[in-house]
């Protein structure tokens, strides 16, 4: 069994007195009927067509937040602004090259879970049997205020299920970015890393949206 402890939270100094951290479950979180793990095996989803992810990337986030464009990018591109066109063509070039080596995938697995104080115990799921020895224990902090929240509050008793997932864009990304930088192509290097960052965010969102649908919950309305 392995354990993971959250890092210590610095206590603010000043006139406001910090309450001691407790392990009492918050009454603000309703206790619901627990859901068992729908399947025990680990799942891997490959995304061979990267356009499936790229078409969902928010241009304003990519071009303005990550690549430093100073105004509304989509409006500027529609108006054939030279800087917007140059940046758009650069990203198109990076995408074309990245499609040759970028391997985007998501890996996830459901575990049985029990809450104990501020900790969550994870168990391998075996149909018909109940594991008593946890595979891993996560220890979390609780908000230091009356009826403070902790992640363990959202695991319903007596035994619920938790899905863990990881997304990645493949190996060699940093090496490619460094190669661009060594050639003096600094913007291209940054564009590749920004594209990978947005890809991972989009894939995490796709995976998180897929879990409820797999369990029969409808897709939430767009916000």
C-alpha positions in Angstrom: 0.0 0.0 0.0 1.2 3.5 -0.8 0.2 6.8 0.7 0.1 10.3 -0.6 -0.1 13.3 1.7 -1.0 16.8 0.7 1.6 19.4 1.2 1.4 21.5 4.4 -0.8 24.6 4.0 0.9 27.7 5.3 -1.0 29.3 8.2 -1.7 33.0 7.6 -0.4 35.3 10.3 -2.3 38.4 11.5 -5.4 39.3 13.5 -7.6 36.5 12.1 -7.1 33.4 14.2 -6.9 30.1 12.3 -9.2 27.3 13.4 -7.5 23.9 14.0 -7.9 21.4 11.1 -10.5 18.8 11.9 -11.5 15.4 10.4 -15.2 15.9 10.7 -17.2 15.5 7.5 -18.9 18.7 6.3 -22.7 18.9 6.6 -22.8 21.0 3.4 -22.1 17.9 1.2 -25.2 15.7 0.8 -24.7 11.9 1.3 -25.9 10.2 -1.9 -26.3 6.6 -3.0 -22.8 5.4 -3.7 -22.0 4.2 -7.2 -19.9 1.1 -7.7 -17.1 1.0 -10.3 -18.8 0.3 -13.7 -15.8 -1.8 -14.9 -12.5 -2.7 -13.3 -10.2 -2.7 -16.2 -7.9 0.2 -17.2 -9.0 2.0 -20.3 -6.8 3.7 -22.9 -8.2 6.1 -25.5 -5.9 7.1 -28.4 -6.7 10.1 -30.5 -5.2 9.4 -33.9 -6.9 12.3 -35.6 -5.5 15.4 -33.8 -8.0 17.6 -35.5 -10.6 16.1 -33.2 -9.0 18.0 -30.4 -7.6 21.0 -32.3 -11.0 22.1 -33.6 -12.2 22.6 -30.0 -9.2 24.7 -28.9 -10.3 28.2 -27.9 -8.4 30.6 -30.3 -8.5 33.4 -27.8 -6.8 31.3 -25.2 -4.2 29.9 -27.6 -3.3 33.1 -29.5 -3.9 35.7 -26.8 -3.1 34.1 -23.5 -0.3 31.8 -24.7 1.1 33.5 -27.8 0.7 37.1 -26.8 -1.7 38.5 -29.5 -3.0 41.8 -28.2 -6.7 41.9 -29.3 -9.6 39.7 -30.3 -7.8 37.2 -32.5 -10.8 35.8 -34.4 -12.0 39.4 -35.4 -8.4 40.3 -36.4 -8.1 37.1 -38.5 -11.4 37.8 -40.2 -10.2 41.3 -41.0 -7.0 39.9 -42.5 -4.8 41.6 -39.9 -1.1 40.8 -41.0 0.0 39.8 -37.5 -3.0 37.6 -37.0 -2.4 35.9 -40.3 1.3 35.4 -39.6 0.5 33.9 -36.2 -2.3 31.7 -37.6 0.0 30.4 -40.4 2.7 29.6 -37.9 0.3 27.6 -35.7 -0.9 25.7 -38.8 2.7 24.9 -39.7 3.4 23.7 -36.2 0.2 21.5 -36.2 1.2 20.0 -39.5 4.6 19.0 -38.1 3.2 17.9 -34.7 0.8 15.6 -36.4 3.7 13.5 -37.5 5.0 12.7 -34.0 2.4 13.8 -31.4 0.6 10.8 -29.8 -2.3 12.1 -27.7 -4.0 9.6 -25.4 -5.9 9.3 -22.2 -5.7 6.5 -19.6 -8.3 6.0 -16.8 -9.4 3.4 -14.3 -12.2 3.1 -11.7 -11.4 2.1 -8.2 -13.6 1.3 -5.2 -13.2 4.1 -2.6 -13.8 4.7 1.1 -13.5 7.9 3.0 -12.0 8.0 6.4 -11.7 11.4 8.0 -9.7 13.5 5.6 -8.4 10.5 3.7 -9.6 8.5 0.7 -8.7 4.9 0.4 -8.6 3.3 -3.0 -9.2 -0.4 -3.7 -8.9 -2.5 -6.8 -12.3 -3.6 -7.9 -13.0 -7.3 -8.1 -16.6 -8.4 -9.0 -18.2 -10.4 -6.2 -15.4 -9.8 -3.7 -14.6 -6.8 -1.5 -10.9 -5.9 -1.0 -10.1 -4.9 2.6 -6.5 -3.8 2.0 -6.3 -0.4 0.1 -3.9 -0.1 -2.8 -3.4 3.5 -2.1 -4.4 6.2 0.5 -4.6 9.9 -0.3 -4.5 12.3 2.7 -6.0 15.7 2.1 -6.4 18.9 4.1 -9.7 20.3 5.3 -10.6 24.0 5.2 -9.9 25.6 8.5 -13.2 27.2 9.1 -16.6 26.1 10.5 -18.0 23.2 8.6 -14.9 23.2 6.3 -14.8 21.1 3.2 -12.4 18.3 2.2 -12.3 16.2 -0.9 -13.0 13.1 1.1 -16.5 14.5 1.9 -17.5 13.7 -1.7 -16.9 10.0 -1.3 -20.2 8.5 -0.2 -20.4 5.9 2.5 -20.0 3.0 2.9 -18.0 2.5 -0.3 -18.1 4.6 -3.4 -16.1 4.6 -6.6 -13.5 7.0 -7.9 -12.0 7.3 -11.4 -8.4 8.4 -11.9 -7.2 9.6 -15.3 -4.1 10.9 -16.9 -3.7 12.5 -20.3 -0.5 13.0 -22.4 0.7 14.2 -25.7 3.5 11.7 -26.2 7.2 11.8 -25.8 9.7 14.1 -27.5 7.7 17.3 -27.2 10.3 19.1 -25.1 13.1 17.9 -27.3 11.3 19.3 -30.4 10.7 22.6 -28.7 14.4 22.8 -27.8 15.4 22.1 -31.4 13.2 25.0 -32.6 14.8 27.2 -29.9 18.3 26.1 -30.9 17.5 27.2 -34.5 16.4 30.6 -33.3 12.7 29.8 -33.9 11.6 30.9 -30.5 8.0 31.6 -31.3 7.6 28.2 -33.0 9.1 26.6 -29.9 6.6 28.4 -27.7 3.7 27.7 -30.1 4.4 23.9 -29.9 4.4 23.9 -26.1 1.2 26.0 -26.0 -0.5 23.7 -28.4 0.4 20.7 -26.3 -0.9 22.5 -23.2 -4.2 23.2 -24.8 -4.4 19.7 -26.2 -4.0 18.2 -22.7 -6.6 20.5 -21.3 -9.1 19.7 -24.0 -8.5 15.9 -23.6 -9.0 16.2 -19.8 -12.3 17.9 -20.5 -13.3 15.3 -23.0 -12.5 12.5 -20.6 -14.3 14.2 -17.7 -17.4 14.6 -19.8 -17.3 11.0 -20.9 -17.5 9.5 -17.4 -21.0 10.7 -16.5 -22.3 9.7 -19.9 -20.9 6.2 -19.5 -22.7 6.0 -16.2 -26.0 7.1 -17.7 -26.1 10.7 -16.7 -27.1 13.3 -19.3 -24.6 15.8 -20.6 -24.9 19.1 -18.7 -26.2 22.1 -20.6 -23.4 24.4 -22.1 -22.3 27.3 -19.9 
